[in-house]
Amino acid sequence: MAQQDIVKLLCNGYVIPAPRNYEDFKYALEHSSNPSLSLLFGDINILPELLVKAREYKKRILVHLDLLGGFGKDKAGIVFLARMGVAAVITTKPQLGKLAREAGMLVIHRLFLMDSEAIKTGVNLLKGYKPDALELLPASVPASVVAELGGMTGLPILGGGLMHSKEDIEMAVRSGLSAVSASKRELWEPFGKG
């Protein structure tokens, strides 16, 4: 799938809403025109209800595997999520990303950047495993880092974390990020791409 196609699956502007609780999730369903939501809360007990509600609003849920409680973080757990209808996952763990790819899910690999050694480590994690996109945290990384990782991986580069205003998002996009995830409701409406 082409980079632009992946980004269009995730958002219709530059922002992927990232609700941290049920109230924000409901708000995103009812008030955001984005096609996907990045789920930053929940467990295996509430996930079926969230998936049903998302389908009602024709939205895709990106399940953050590292934040989802109560499921086995192994092949059986990943297959279970795929059978439940989870179409996309976010993870920091390559082994879970590989399993999700095998189960037919879209995979976003999340990479925390604290220094240049983290870039090398992150790229090494991706050897033998190709996610659909890479999400950098924080989203306020320099343009040179975005360009370097884009060139090294050939993946669309997303960002997450520390987005407090539309100006922050505009700066992140100017640095080369294809889109950002944001947990603040006021940032969820699309802007920029027209």
C-alpha positions as CSV (number, residue, x, y, z in Angstrom):
1,M,0.0,0.0,0.0
2,A,1.4,3.4,-0.9
3,Q,2.3,5.9,1.8
4,Q,-0.4,8.4,0.9
5,D,-3.0,5.6,1.0
6,I,-2.0,4.6,4.5
7,V,-2.2,8.2,5.7
8,K,-5.7,8.6,4.1
9,L,-6.8,5.5,6.0
10,L,-5.8,7.1,9.2
11,C,-6.9,10.7,8.9
12,N,-8.5,13.2,6.5
13,G,-6.3,16.0,7.6
14,Y,-3.1,15.9,9.7
15,V,-4.6,14.7,13.0
16,I,-5.6,11.2,14.3
17,P,-7.7,11.6,17.4
18,A,-6.3,9.7,20.3
19,P,-8.9,9.4,23.1
20,R,-7.6,8.5,26.6
21,N,-10.9,7.6,28.1
22,Y,-14.5,6.5,27.2
23,E,-15.9,10.0,27.3
24,D,-13.3,11.3,24.8
25,F,-13.9,8.2,22.7
26,K,-17.6,8.9,22.5
27,Y,-16.8,12.6,21.7
28,A,-14.4,11.6,18.9
29,L,-17.1,9.3,17.4
30,E,-19.8,11.9,17.4
31,H,-17.8,15.0,16.6
32,S,-14.7,14.1,14.6
33,S,-14.9,13.4,10.8
34,N,-11.6,11.4,10.9
35,P,-11.8,7.8,9.7
36,S,-9.6,6.4,12.5
37,L,-9.1,6.8,16.2
38,S,-6.0,5.8,18.1
39,L,-7.2,4.1,21.3
40,L,-5.0,5.0,24.3
41,F,-7.1,3.2,26.9
42,G,-9.2,0.1,27.6
43,D,-9.0,-3.6,28.1
44,I,-10.3,-6.8,26.6
45,N,-13.6,-6.4,28.4
46,I,-14.6,-3.1,26.9
47,L,-12.9,-3.5,23.5
48,P,-15.9,-5.4,21.9
49,E,-18.2,-2.5,22.8
50,L,-15.7,0.1,21.5
51,L,-15.4,-1.8,18.2
52,V,-19.2,-2.0,17.8
53,K,-19.6,1.7,18.4
54,A,-16.7,2.5,16.0
55,R,-18.4,0.4,13.3
56,E,-21.7,2.3,13.8
57,Y,-19.8,5.5,13.0
58,K,-17.8,3.9,10.2
59,K,-14.5,4.5,12.1
60,R,-11.4,2.3,12.4
61,I,-9.8,1.9,15.8
62,L,-6.0,1.7,16.1
63,V,-5.5,-0.4,19.2
64,H,-2.3,0.4,21.1
65,L,-1.2,-3.1,22.1
66,D,1.1,-1.9,24.8
67,L,-1.8,0.0,26.5
68,L,-4.6,-2.6,26.1
69,G,-5.0,-4.7,29.2
70,G,-6.2,-8.2,29.7
71,F,-5.1,-10.0,26.5
72,G,-2.1,-12.3,25.9
73,K,0.6,-10.5,24.1
74,D,1.4,-13.5,22.0
75,K,0.2,-15.1,18.7
76,A,-3.1,-16.3,20.2
77,G,-3.9,-12.8,21.6
78,I,-3.1,-11.1,18.3
79,V,-5.3,-13.6,16.3
80,F,-8.1,-13.0,18.8
81,L,-7.9,-9.3,18.2
82,A,-8.0,-9.8,14.5
83,R,-11.0,-12.1,14.8
84,M,-12.8,-9.4,16.9
85,G,-12.4,-7.0,14.0
86,V,-9.4,-5.0,15.0
87,A,-8.0,-3.7,11.8
88,A,-4.9,-1.8,13.0
89,V,-2.5,-1.8,15.9
90,I,0.2,0.3,17.4
91,T,3.1,-1.3,19.2
92,T,6.7,-0.7,20.4
93,K,7.4,-4.4,20.1
94,P,8.5,-5.9,16.7
95,Q,7.4,-9.4,17.6
96,L,3.8,-8.2,18.2
97,G,4.0,-6.2,15.0
98,K,5.1,-9.2,13.0
99,L,2.2,-11.3,14.4
100,A,-0.3,-8.5,13.6
101,R,1.0,-8.3,10.0
102,E,0.6,-12.1,9.7
103,A,-3.0,-11.7,11.0
104,G,-3.7,-9.1,8.3
105,M,-3.7,-6.0,10.4
106,L,-2.3,-2.6,9.6
107,V,0.7,-2.0,11.9
108,I,2.2,1.2,13.2
109,H,5.5,0.9,15.0
110,R,5.9,3.4,17.8
111,L,9.4,4.7,18.5
112,F,10.4,6.8,21.4
113,L,13.3,9.2,20.4
114,M,15.4,10.6,23.2
115,D,18.8,10.8,21.4
116,S,20.6,9.7,18.3
117,E,21.2,6.2,19.7
118,A,17.5,5.7,19.9
119,I,17.3,6.3,16.1
120,K,19.9,3.5,15.5
121,T,18.2,1.2,17.9
122,G,14.8,1.9,16.4
123,V,16.0,1.2,12.8
124,N,17.6,-2.1,14.1
125,L,14.3,-3.1,15.6
126,L,12.7,-2.8,12.2
127,K,15.1,-5.2,10.5
128,G,13.2,-8.3,9.3
129,Y,9.9,-6.6,10.0
130,K,8.2,-3.9,8.0
131,P,5.3,-2.1,9.6
132,D,3.0,0.1,7.5
133,A,4.0,3.3,9.3
134,L,6.4,4.6,12.0
135,E,5.1,6.8,14.8
136,L,7.8,9.0,16.5
137,L,7.4,10.2,20.0
138,P,7.5,13.1,20.7
139,A,6.1,14.6,17.5
140,S,8.3,17.6,18.0
141,V,11.3,15.9,16.5
142,P,13.6,17.9,14.2
143,A,13.0,17.8,10.4
144,S,16.5,16.2,9.9
145,V,15.5,13.2,12.1
146,V,12.2,12.8,10.2
147,A,14.0,12.9,6.9
148,E,16.7,10.5,8.1
149,L,14.1,7.9,9.4
150,G,12.0,8.3,6.3
151,G,15.0,7.7,4.1
152,M,16.2,4.7,6.1
153,T,12.8,3.0,6.4
154,G,10.8,4.1,3.4
155,L,7.8,4.4,5.7
156,P,5.3,7.2,6.3
157,I,6.4,8.9,9.4
158,L,3.7,9.9,12.0
159,G,4.2,11.7,15.3
160,G,2.6,11.6,18.7
161,G,2.9,13.3,22.0
162,L,3.4,16.9,23.1
163,M,0.8,18.3,20.7
164,H,-0.9,21.2,22.5
165,S,-2.0,23.5,19.8
166,K,-2.6,23.7,16.0
167,E,0.7,25.6,15.8
168,D,2.4,22.5,17.3
169,I,0.8,20.3,14.7
170,E,1.6,22.7,11.8
171,M,5.3,22.7,13.0
172,A,5.3,18.9,13.2
173,V,3.9,18.7,9.6
174,R,6.5,21.2,8.4
175,S,9.2,19.0,9.8
176,G,8.0,16.2,7.5
177,L,5.5,14.2,9.5
178,S,2.6,12.9,7.5
179,A,0.2,13.2,10.4
180,V,0.1,13.3,14.2
181,S,-2.0,11.7,16.9
182,A,-3.4,14.1,19.5
183,S,-5.4,13.5,22.7
184,K,-6.8,17.1,23.0
185,R,-10.3,17.3,21.7
186,E,-9.8,20.8,20.2
187,L,-7.2,19.4,17.9
188,W,-9.3,16.7,16.3
189,E,-11.0,18.5,13.5
190,P,-9.1,18.4,10.2
191,F,-7.1,21.4,9.0
192,G,-4.4,22.0,6.5
193,K,-5.0,19.4,3.7
194,G,-8.1,21.2,2.7
